Amino acid sequence: MLDTLRRIIQEVNSAPDLEQALKIIVVRVCEAVGADVSTVYLVDSEHGQFILGATQGLRQDAVGRVMLALDQGLIGMVYEREEPVNIEDAPRHRRYVFISETGETPYHGFLGVPIIRHGKVLGVLVVRQRQVRKFDEDDEAFLVTLAAQLAGAITHASAIGDISTVLGIGGAAAALTGLRGSPGVSIGQARVVYPPANLDAIPDRPVTDTDAEVGQFQAAVAAVQDDLRAYANRMSAVLPAEELALFDALLLMLGGDSLVGETVERIRAGNWAPGALRETISAHVKVFEAMEDTYLRERASDIRDLGRRILTHIQSDRTAVEEYYNNTVLVGEDISPGQLAEVPVENLAGIVSASGTSSSHVAILAQALGIPAVMGVDDMPVGRLEGQLIIADGYRGDVFINPSELVLTEFLRLQAEESQLGEVLSEVAGQPSETPDGKTLPLYLNIGLVSVGNAEVHSEGDGVGLYRTEVPFLMQDKFPGEEQQLRIYRNALEAFAPRPVTLRTLDVGGDKMLSYFPVQEDNPFLGWRGIRISLDHPEIFLTQIRAMLRASVGLDNLTIMLPMVSTVSELDIALTLIDQALGELLEEGESVVRPPVGIMIEVPSAVFQVDAMAKRVDFFSIGTNDLTQYLLAVDRNNARVAGLYQSLHPAVLRAVRHVIDEAHKLGKPVSVCGEMAGDPAAALALMGLGVNSLSTSISNLARVKWVIRSFTFARARELVARALDFEDPRAVREMYNQVLEEGGLGGLVRAGN
């Protein structure tokens, strides 16, 4: 049976359209289980009915013509129960309905299984037998497995309009669901991008003139470096400096000894340049793909893209020049920053990627550009979308292919609202982050890179609430030394002086592993990460602290933050090491001073030890991304459970309230640097809970400032008191959405999760 199942699935996957896939299913199912009839009924959700989509054993002219209400007959019973229905004598069942239009005779044996995708019933797969028969457990399991496979085909068909042909109805907009990558609504024509070269297809080939081969490879690397610099120059007018630094990171990869040096070694060993490059890229990709951390795992995509670009230059003198639609929605299986940069900014309307998350480089760039993006749309038939009209809703993570007139009209209205919202948001530029009743709530920035020698000082930010120091570590093939780190940190501190800059100590580990410091763990999210690694390797931690302290000399705008602290003993050891580094530098004659030191609250255990930790640190910053995941046991980057990740969950709000209340008892300020700080509704809730400051990306700053300037502190406290009484996170979200709407801030409603 397993071999039969594999063959049918292969045939279905190879079918050119849904109609052929359904025909294959019904024929093969009859053969496999020895049934007299096999049928597929598809749900026409627009009209609230079933339509016969395919049959083997009944009249073919009934396909597309026979319709049933969703609550009618045994088919309706399967739909309602959302589970298999197996009846040995169907005509005797009270729900049985005889359908003469199909040429049906009184069939007795009946087995129907629902076709379900993401909790939604898309249809029912049925087998029938003339004699009385209860299908056995193996038959039932077989049909359930096939139905699950068919669900994907139906979803694809819905996206591209095939299902309308099968059902014989007018085209209805089909929504595909992914992950929110960058907020906003885009409407345009799909431009499908694909790798310029297929590294995986390159064979090994012996080479005799290794010098010439090395020269060809190095020339290709130089050409890619020139391309990246050109892309960065093109984007410099529209991207802030720290986002442009993503291109610097790619250039750093090409300039280092690791990627280039290893390829040259393989060429010297006798493999031709394309084959040597394939081996090197594959080795680096495996290291990054093994990491559990989403941000770092996305770097595998960047490495693949570099390899493809080098290969393209090896194979050709120049890359192909693409033409783009006026409103281009960039669509691909795995879109890279380089592919994004190739699109003229004036033509780029949106981004839809079958893979990736909000941590992907391309999503980060989209956020900086203000371009809507939807990531991780794994049901998307990428290869068939070129030129199709597409809507990308970056607020909710929905994608519509060839939408109906009604859906298109609605999203055009939303797009017009977006434009008006942008004009209104520009009005808060330069204005203080202050409530109407006079309470100031500072807004800080989250950044990961600052371009050396070209750091843009953001006038809208009150400073940096989170600087991710691990990024420079990721771009090396060894641990950076004290002097190198000193230059990096000094650059960041100078860029924002005199405003404060919070440098988070190295946050790597089981889910953020360095390529030159690999660790294999069964459960990396609960493993060796964050402060645990720093304390187990004090030589690494002390070097970083020394560099931070020295970088702040004469500026005095440094604060240090420790990540993933879960116990008081960890905090005590870390503080002892910080004092040790300070003492060493003072003995060496350095004019260093002890900066404020705080910790991130990301682990539930830390939530309930805030009172003890508040006696030891100067401030707290709540990392709501990890805290929400740990509290709710939900991976927010997993599309299957992303709907369960609710930042306004009552449990999350109560945990945040507990941290703030306990910290304030000892006079210690609390900031929030997770995604909640950039969500307008959540920011209003955090303001009511009494948070002292918020830290978010530059793209969210104006939205959050608008909320702060629109609601009094008293009103925010009143609202969060109501929210804390709710049991359902959806009720919390709905309440805040309604409040924003009533306050004339409806344009911000779609920004929440």
VOPAMAR-164291 format. One line per 4 residues: number of its first residue (from 1); their letters; for each residue x negated, y negated, z of C-alpha. Coordinates in steps of 0.001 Angstrom, whole numbers, plus 500000, padded with zeros to 6 digits. Example, Ala and Ser with C-alpha at 12.3 -4.5 7.8 and 13.67 -1.06 7.14 Angstrom:
BEGIN
1	AS	487700 504500 507800 | 486330 501060 507140
END
This chain:
BEGIN
1	MLDT	500000 500000 500000 | 497121 497645 500793 | 495635 498051 497304 | 499057 497419 495776
5	LRRI	499419 494290 497880 | 496034 492988 496766 | 496844 493556 493094 | 500197 491769 493351
9	IQEV	498635 488819 495168 | 495939 488548 492502 | 498600 488562 489777 | 500648 485913 491573
13	NSAP	497608 483696 492066 | 496774 484008 488372 | 500277 483149 487176 | 500396 479911 485131
17	DLEQ	503554 478643 486844 | 506149 479494 489453 | 508535 481114 486990 | 505925 483709 486022
21	ALKI	504900 484203 489659 | 508494 484987 490642 | 508902 487450 487759 | 505740 489257 488830
25	IVVR	506951 489451 492418 | 510378 490959 491698 | 509048 493539 489226 | 506149 494651 491396
29	VCEA	508249 494766 494570 | 510760 497155 492995 | 507897 499419 491927 | 506147 499280 495299
33	VGAD	509090 500076 497602 | 511203 502102 495178 | 514097 499660 495250 | 516807 499351 492608
37	VSTV	516968 495551 492803 | 514620 492782 493855 | 515628 489124 493937 | 514255 485791 495098
41	YLVD	516626 483058 496240 | 515100 479594 496486 | 516310 476802 498750 | 517518 473696 496926
45	SEHG	517215 471375 499919 | 518485 468353 497986 | 521893 469994 497488 | 521867 472248 500561
49	QFIL	522152 475578 498733 | 520375 478696 497498 | 519721 479235 493789 | 518814 482602 492292
53	GATQ	515216 482095 491166 | 514289 485542 489783 | 515609 489091 489695 | 514729 492612 488652
57	GLRQ	517766 494884 488346 | 520463 492215 488053 | 521591 490124 485062 | 518819 487787 483854
61	DAVG	521289 485169 482660 | 522320 484682 486297 | 518927 483185 487145 | 519268 479483 487814
65	RVML	523082 479728 487709 | 524102 481703 490797 | 524304 479502 493877 | 525063 480217 497529
69	ALDQ	525644 477950 500500 | 522850 478076 503047 | 525166 479753 505563 | 526710 482208 503092
73	GLIG	526327 485979 503174 | 523402 488076 504285 | 521023 485675 502498 | 522322 482889 504725
77	MVYE	521864 485161 507743 | 518159 485575 506920 | 517884 481801 506493 | 519549 481093 509835
81	REEP	517598 483666 511826 | 514251 482985 510121 | 513400 486675 510447 | 513857 489877 508391
85	VNIE	517324 491423 508154 | 517331 495190 507429 | 520778 496801 506954 | 521384 500354 505730
89	DAPR	524966 499742 504496 | 525328 496071 503544 | 528953 496102 502229 | 530164 497148 505691
93	HRRY	528510 494139 507371 | 530786 491241 508335 | 528479 488709 506600 | 528331 490580 503286
97	VFIS	529431 488615 500206 | 529903 490321 496822 | 528540 488233 493905 | 530079 489383 490627
101	ETGE	528162 486870 488434 | 524924 488832 488880 | 526404 492058 487521 | 526084 493499 490989
105	TPYH	527581 496862 491895 | 528088 497768 495545 | 524470 498197 496623 | 524152 499529 500159
109	GFLG	520536 499298 501389 | 519534 495664 502064 | 516284 494108 503255 | 515822 490336 503191
113	VPII	512797 488425 504492 | 512436 484648 504767 | 509816 482784 502761 | 508409 480288 505290
117	RHGK	505733 477602 505043 | 504797 475384 507999 | 507976 476344 509837 | 510307 475561 506914
121	VLGV	512329 478252 505067 | 511728 477864 501325 | 513672 480908 500168 | 514555 484558 500755
125	LVVR	513009 487666 499163 | 515480 490574 498934 | 515362 494249 497927 | 518515 496372 497434
129	QRQV	519255 500093 497122 | 522329 501794 495591 | 522482 504460 498279 | 522712 503908 502003
133	RKFD	519163 503232 503123 | 517394 501443 505924 | 514026 500359 504598 | 511161 501555 506793
137	EDDE	508757 499442 508827 | 505995 499614 506191 | 508354 498275 503526 | 509383 495429 505809
141	AFLV	505766 494533 506605 | 504937 494669 502903 | 507696 492205 502002 | 506822 489861 504873
145	TLAA	503234 489700 503637 | 504312 489032 500052 | 506761 486361 501199 | 503960 484548 503000
149	QLAG	501923 484594 499794 | 504886 483404 497749 | 505378 480462 500140 | 502115 478920 498949
153	AITH	503100 479282 495299 | 506475 477638 495959 | 504792 474752 497784 | 502429 474183 494854
157	ASAI	505335 474355 492423 | 507279 471808 494455 | 504332 469440 494287 | 504048 469440 490504
161	GDIS	507711 469807 489570 | 507703 473463 488449 | 510354 474344 490969 | 512809 471919 489380
165	TVLG	512491 473876 486131 | 513065 477179 487887 | 516072 475891 489787 | 517468 474025 486791
169	IGGA	517920 470831 488805 | 516666 467290 488475 | 513183 466652 489815 | 513088 465924 493519
173	AAAL	510108 464486 495341 | 508146 467172 497137 | 506125 466140 500147 | 502818 467827 500858
177	TGLR	501440 467384 504338 | 497843 466705 505286 | 495963 464670 507876 | 495925 460915 508221
181	GSPG	492618 459630 506879 | 493161 455881 506527 | 496392 453933 507171 | 498500 452402 504430
185	VSIG	500646 453359 501435 | 499245 453804 497928 | 501097 454383 494659 | 499249 455169 491466
189	QARV	498045 457723 488938 | 495963 460651 490052 | 492378 460762 488830 | 491033 464197 489640
193	VYPP	487330 464218 490460 | 485173 467313 490474 | 481529 468137 491051 | 479312 466881 488198
197	ANLD	477336 470130 488338 | 478010 473600 489710 | 475079 474535 491909 | 476618 477883 492869
201	AIPD	476437 479044 489246 | 472703 478379 488881 | 470614 481587 488592 | 467045 482103 489690
205	RPVT	464565 481757 486828 | 460786 482135 486912 | 458668 479127 485987 | 455032 478975 484963
209	DTDA	454351 475213 484786 | 455203 474371 488392 | 453704 470876 488152 | 456064 469919 485331
213	EVGQ	458993 471472 487170 | 458152 469573 490361 | 457863 466367 488325 | 461276 466905 486757
217	FQAA	462817 467522 490169 | 461207 464462 491749 | 462342 462287 488827 | 465903 463518 489377
221	VAAV	465648 462678 493098 | 464407 459180 492250 | 467313 458714 489825 | 469832 459700 492506
225	QDDL	468196 457275 494933 | 468619 454525 492327 | 472291 455518 491886 | 472953 455331 495618
229	RAYA	471300 451925 495904 | 473407 450700 492997 | 476586 452015 494637 | 475647 450313 497903
233	NRMS	475061 447039 496086 | 478451 447295 494380 | 480192 447894 497705 | 478239 445296 499696
237	AVLP	480795 442577 499035 | 483693 444571 500464 | 482192 446844 503142 | 480788 445829 506547
241	AEEL	477129 446588 507116 | 477569 449601 509382 | 479722 451315 506755 | 477189 450521 504032
245	ALFD	474693 452290 506257 | 476359 455567 505231 | 474565 455153 501925 | 471373 454450 503865
249	ALLL	471880 457780 505602 | 472105 459602 502265 | 468981 457827 501055 | 467259 458859 504274
253	MLGG	468068 462500 503523 | 466480 462164 500091 | 463465 460342 501478 | 462725 462882 504185
257	DSLV	460486 465927 503988 | 463220 468442 504717 | 465445 468574 501627 | 462881 467461 499047
261	GETV	459913 469222 500616 | 461630 472577 500909 | 462734 472442 497268 | 459211 471635 496108
265	ERIR	457915 474577 498150 | 460379 476892 496452 | 459339 475588 493036 | 455685 476144 493923
269	AGNW	456670 479684 494894 | 457809 480283 491309 | 461512 479398 491065 | 462653 476793 488538
273	APGA	463922 473448 489868 | 467708 474127 489657 | 467349 477491 491397 | 465055 476081 494079
277	LRET	467470 473206 494657 | 470398 475619 494964 | 468613 477611 497655 | 467668 474508 499653
281	ISAH	471133 472971 499499 | 472742 476272 500454 | 470488 476621 503498 | 471244 473084 504714
285	VKVF	474982 473427 504093 | 475160 476619 506157 | 473616 474833 509133 | 476161 472005 509034
289	EAME	479157 474229 508281 | 478365 476299 511366 | 478917 473240 513559 | 482262 472934 515306
293	DTYL	482208 469149 515496 | 484327 467708 512698 | 482134 464682 512011 | 478999 466775 511628
297	RERA	480701 469545 509691 | 481741 466929 507143 | 478052 466205 506484 | 477895 469527 504609
301	SDIR	480028 467851 501941 | 477507 465004 501654 | 474636 467459 501234 | 476513 469355 498526
305	DLGR	477164 466097 496739 | 473474 465162 496832 | 472570 468564 495400 | 475078 468235 492566
309	RILT	473842 464780 491689 | 470225 465899 491585 | 471210 468852 489406 | 473127 466568 487051
313	HIQS	470029 464416 486514 | 467929 467527 485982 | 470342 468750 483329 | 471011 465451 481569
317	DRTA	469451 462051 480995 | 472484 460260 482326 | 475733 460897 484171 | 479067 460592 482401
321	VEEY	480867 457258 482654 | 484461 457647 483881 | 487379 455440 482965 | 489895 454777 485706
325	YNNT	493568 453849 485829 | 494548 450378 487014 | 495965 451959 490173 | 493822 455028 490645
329	VLVG	494575 457511 493412 | 491395 459538 493675 | 492251 463239 494067 | 489856 466115 494638
333	EDIS	489102 469305 496488 | 486264 467659 498398 | 485747 463968 497607 | 482320 462543 498399
337	PGQL	481258 458969 499230 | 479396 458888 495918 | 482512 459767 493925 | 484432 457101 495808
341	AEVP	481756 454493 495092 | 481934 455206 491359 | 485500 453846 491202 | 485660 450063 490738
345	VENL	487167 448672 493943 | 489784 446726 491980 | 491062 450012 490473 | 491128 452100 493643
349	AGIV	494609 452429 495162 | 494238 455474 497395 | 492509 458758 498168 | 493914 462276 498544
353	SASG	491552 465127 499403 | 492349 468809 499734 | 489716 469067 502461 | 488223 466827 505124
357	TSSS	489535 464903 508109 | 489595 461366 509441 | 485937 461928 510425 | 484829 462513 506827
361	HVAI	482479 459936 505363 | 484947 459213 502579 | 487728 458615 505134 | 485457 456295 507123
365	LAQA	484693 454341 503952 | 488400 454230 503058 | 489169 452785 506489 | 486505 450118 506019
369	LGIP	487867 449265 502553 | 491455 449229 503742 | 492325 451971 501220 | 495041 454495 502239
373	AVMG	493755 458051 502444 | 495249 461464 503168 | 492856 464301 503972 | 493142 468070 504359
377	VDDM	496077 468641 501962 | 495333 472334 501588 | 498524 473128 499637 | 497632 470724 496835
381	PVGR	497231 472109 493279 | 494347 469753 492482 | 493627 471092 489024 | 497081 470189 487711
385	LEGQ	497433 466636 489036 | 495429 464561 486545 | 497466 461524 485470 | 500461 462376 487659
389	LIIA	502258 459638 489587 | 501320 460089 493226 | 502208 458449 496527 | 499814 458748 499460
393	DGYR	501191 457822 502878 | 498108 457373 505037 | 500231 456640 508096 | 501848 460060 508275
397	GDVF	499557 462151 506100 | 502226 462841 503443 | 501669 463072 499677 | 504413 462891 497026
401	INPS	503795 464115 493464 | 506021 462687 490719 | 508460 461242 493271 | 512123 460680 492546
405	ELVL	513341 457168 491782 | 514810 456920 495270 | 511543 457872 497000 | 509504 455627 494719
409	TEFL	511777 452655 495426 | 511453 453190 499168 | 507655 453335 499066 | 507474 450279 496825
413	RLQA	509429 448482 499534 | 507006 449736 502171 | 504081 448619 500033 | 505558 445115 499811
417	EESQ	505844 445101 503595 | 502181 446107 503769 | 501198 443112 501695 | 503168 440765 503924
421	LGEV	501661 442414 506990 | 498151 441762 505708 | 498920 438079 505375 | 500283 437934 508901
425	LSEV	497334 439849 510359 | 494923 437366 508832 | 496526 434716 511018 | 495059 436258 514193
429	AGQP	491479 436056 512907 | 489424 433963 515282 | 492212 433894 517858 | 491572 435169 521394
433	SETP	492768 438633 522359 | 495193 437282 524929 | 498793 438025 525887 | 501462 435279 525851
437	DGKT	501371 435252 529664 | 497647 434548 529692 | 496057 437966 530303 | 492883 438572 528277
441	LPLY	492268 442080 526940 | 488845 442208 525212 | 488540 444155 521955 | 485265 445906 521213
445	LNIG	484001 447849 518195 | 483197 451521 517678 | 480224 451917 515314 | 477838 454636 514268
449	LVSV	475226 452844 512193 | 473856 449348 511714 | 471866 448740 508540 | 468270 447875 509312
453	GNAE	467542 444244 508446 | 471111 443580 507328 | 473302 443914 510406 | 476534 441963 510126
457	VHSE	477648 440323 513338 | 481423 440778 513533 | 482999 437594 514763 | 486232 439401 515579
461	GDGV	484709 441856 518053 | 483855 441016 521660 | 480920 443406 521385 | 480312 447122 520832
465	GLYR	482241 449484 523080 | 480782 452638 521558 | 477533 453004 519618 | 476985 456648 518606
469	TEVP	473248 457121 519067 | 473352 460696 517753 | 473653 459497 514153 | 469933 458648 513761
473	FLMQ	469093 462059 515265 | 471183 463753 512581 | 469236 462114 509759 | 465883 463476 510925
477	DKFP	464130 466800 510596 | 462767 466432 514138 | 463609 464512 517303 | 462922 460807 516762
481	GEEQ	460207 459418 519024 | 460487 456598 521514 | 459153 453912 519169 | 461508 454897 516357
485	QLRI	464494 454896 518702 | 463357 451561 520122 | 463555 449965 516655 | 467016 451403 516001
489	YRNA	468482 450280 519320 | 466812 446876 519183 | 468365 446300 515781 | 471840 447044 517160
493	LEAF	471386 444938 520291 | 470054 441967 518317 | 472878 442217 515771 | 475525 441619 518437
497	APRP	473649 439552 521047 | 474671 438009 523366 | 477747 440223 523261 | 477426 443550 525118
501	VTLR	476531 446748 523280 | 477324 450104 524880 | 474891 452783 523733 | 476194 456294 524323
505	TLDV	473412 458748 525070 | 472838 461688 522752 | 476142 463483 522252 | 475207 466724 520521
509	GGDK	475631 470331 521460 | 477582 473389 520507 | 479909 471341 518320 | 477342 468733 517216
513	MLSY	474190 470711 516634 | 471084 469260 515059 | 469679 471206 512120 | 466284 471380 513847
517	FPVQ	467793 472369 517207 | 470349 475077 516333 | 472451 476877 518912 | 474964 479614 518172
521	EDNP	477961 479828 520526 | 481274 481690 520461 | 483206 478716 521853 | 481196 475560 521170
525	FLGW	483893 473131 522333 | 483469 474573 525815 | 479773 475183 525469 | 476376 473512 525644
529	RGIR	477059 469965 524595 | 476817 466300 525561 | 475215 465559 528916 | 474598 469284 529491
533	ISLD	471928 469391 526805 | 470409 466097 527928 | 470041 467357 531491 | 468617 470707 530381
537	HPEI	466068 468801 528278 | 465026 465817 530408 | 462122 465135 528052 | 464633 464244 525319
541	FLTQ	466892 462284 527664 | 464053 460294 529281 | 462633 459340 525882 | 466005 458013 524796
545	IRAM	466609 456076 528032 | 463126 454531 527871 | 463776 453388 524292 | 467135 451878 525281
549	LRAS	465690 449999 528263 | 462787 448627 526244 | 465109 447608 523382 | 467084 445397 525759
553	VGLD	464130 443333 527032 | 464907 439641 526552 | 468444 440361 525355 | 470027 441929 528430
557	NLTI	473196 442965 526585 | 472739 446717 527012 | 475107 449068 528796 | 474541 452819 528846
561	MLPM	477312 455416 528645 | 477029 459142 529405 | 479220 461566 527387 | 481109 464715 528407
565	VSTV	480413 464453 532149 | 482422 467140 533924 | 480910 467277 537430 | 479576 464852 540016
569	SELD	476299 466781 540185 | 475692 466165 536464 | 476213 462465 537026 | 473845 462394 540009
573	IALT	471053 464070 538040 | 471544 461757 535052 | 471413 458652 537256 | 468239 459944 538918
577	LIDQ	466612 460350 535499 | 467683 456841 534464 | 466075 455456 537642 | 462975 457510 536892
581	ALGE	462662 456013 533396 | 463200 452528 534808 | 460482 453056 537429 | 458014 454380 534876
585	LLEE	458493 451369 532628 | 458135 448915 535491 | 454865 450599 536475 | 453704 450229 532872
589	GESV	454347 446481 533038 | 457545 446404 530966 | 460049 443675 531895 | 462983 446040 532008
593	VRPP	466086 445740 534161 | 468648 448341 535156 | 471696 447944 532871 | 475278 448841 533798
597	VGIM	475794 452592 533511 | 479141 454275 532906 | 480597 457577 531808 | 483148 458745 529267
601	IEVP	486236 460446 530650 | 486835 463244 528148 | 487137 466321 530354 | 490159 467008 532586
605	SAVF	487880 467802 535543 | 486468 464273 535345 | 489992 462827 535459 | 490477 464275 538920
609	QVDA	487061 463245 540253 | 487195 459601 539241 | 487220 458516 542880 | 483884 460200 543562
613	MAKR	482338 459106 540272 | 483510 455508 540699 | 481179 455240 543712 | 478233 455982 541416
617	VDFF	478891 454196 538095 | 479660 450675 536912 | 482477 451441 534457 | 484510 454131 532733
621	SIGT	485471 454580 529078 | 488192 457067 528210 | 487539 459117 525078 | 491156 459905 524278
625	NDLT	490359 462088 521249 | 488694 464866 523245 | 490754 464261 526376 | 493987 464732 524423
629	QYLL	492658 467881 522773 | 491583 469381 526083 | 494774 468428 527905 | 497082 469751 525179
633	AVDR	494830 472583 523905 | 495295 471285 520348 | 492625 470866 517681 | 493670 467596 516070
637	NNAR	491703 468410 512890 | 493596 471652 512322 | 496480 470860 509965 | 498468 473838 511271
641	VAGL	498738 472368 514768 | 498062 468689 514086 | 501731 467942 514728 | 501245 469027 518352
645	YQSL	498465 466486 518874 | 500393 463623 520462 | 498350 460816 521976 | 501502 459415 523593
649	HPAV	502251 462721 525287 | 503425 462070 528866 | 500576 464258 530162 | 498018 462077 528384
653	LRAV	499596 458863 529647 | 499651 460176 533217 | 496012 461247 533009 | 495011 457804 531731
657	RHVI	497059 456128 534473 | 495333 458252 537113 | 491876 457273 535844 | 492744 453574 535767
661	DEAH	494367 453559 539204 | 491537 455453 540903 | 488821 453381 539240 | 490518 450098 540088
665	KLGK	490706 451064 543764 | 486920 450742 543815 | 486830 447744 541502 | 485489 449593 538450
669	PVSV	486723 448575 534964 | 488143 451094 532498 | 487978 450905 528717 | 489463 453181 526063
673	CGEM	487302 453995 523026 | 489309 456832 521462 | 491815 456600 518621 | 494575 455488 521015
677	AGDP	492810 452123 521240 | 493397 451555 517509 | 497029 452708 517490 | 499308 449643 517958
681	AAAL	501951 451521 519949 | 499395 453314 522104 | 497497 450052 522640 | 500695 448525 524033
685	ALMG	501026 451496 526393 | 497375 451202 527469 | 497840 447494 528135 | 500767 448336 530395
689	LGVN	498715 450939 532236 | 496221 448217 533104 | 493209 449149 530971 | 490502 446454 531079
693	SLST	489420 446588 527423 | 489856 448499 524182 | 487269 449629 521653 | 488222 450562 518091
697	SISN	487104 450420 514471 | 486943 447092 512647 | 489844 448159 510402 | 492217 448449 513387
701	LARV	491107 445355 515269 | 493582 442861 513792 | 496569 445192 514250 | 495804 445729 517912
705	KWVI	495109 442026 518496 | 498478 441176 516968 | 500218 443468 519462 | 498288 441999 522399
709	RSFT	499201 438467 521352 | 502873 439423 520870 | 503746 441075 524199 | 503404 439781 527723
713	FARA	501554 441889 530227 | 504748 442104 532286 | 506668 443499 529305 | 503914 446046 528616
717	RELV	504084 447266 532223 | 507859 447588 532046 | 507660 449652 528850 | 505003 452059 530087
721	ARAL	506992 452644 533279 | 509859 453834 531071 | 507512 455914 528921 | 506107 457754 531940
725	DFED	509603 459004 532775 | 510041 460723 529395 | 509412 464445 528993 | 509151 464581 525191
729	PRAV	506252 462765 523461 | 508497 462084 520464 | 510803 460078 522705 | 507828 458000 523854
733	REMY	506764 457305 520281 | 510326 456460 519217 | 510713 454012 522087 | 507521 452132 521215
737	NQVL	508395 452145 517515 | 511778 450627 518306 | 510170 447988 520534 | 507721 447016 517790
741	EEGG	510568 446825 515274 | 512654 444633 517578 | 509638 442409 518172 | 509267 441755 514447
745	LGGL	506224 444023 514230 | 507850 446792 512231 | 504964 446823 509794 | 502844 448400 512525
749	VRAG	505241 451240 513313 | 503892 453656 510706 | 500357 453297 512127 | 501090 455659 515011
753	N	501048 459443 515144
END
